[in-house]
C-alpha cells in the first residue's frame, strides 16, 4: 500500500501540465537566497526590497500553478460526471 503523500504527489504530477511555473518559483527562491547570502552588508531596506520582490514573484508563480491545476481538475471532474 502506498503512503498517502505518495499517491497525492502522483496525482498532482498527472494533473499539472505546466510544471515550469513551479520551477520558476523555485528558481526565484534560489536567486533571492543567493542575493541575500552574497551581500549581507547591503542594509535592511535592500534586504526588505529583495524579500518583497521575491514574495511577489514567487506568489504569482505559485498562484498561476494553482490556477492551472484548478482548471485541469475542474475539467476532469466535469468530464467524469458527463460520462456517468
Secondary structure, 3 states (H helix, E strand, C coil): CCCHHHHHHHHHHHHCCCCHHHHHHHHHHHHHHHHHHHCCCCCHHHHHHHHHHHHHHHHHHHHHHHHHHHHHHHHHHHHHHHHC
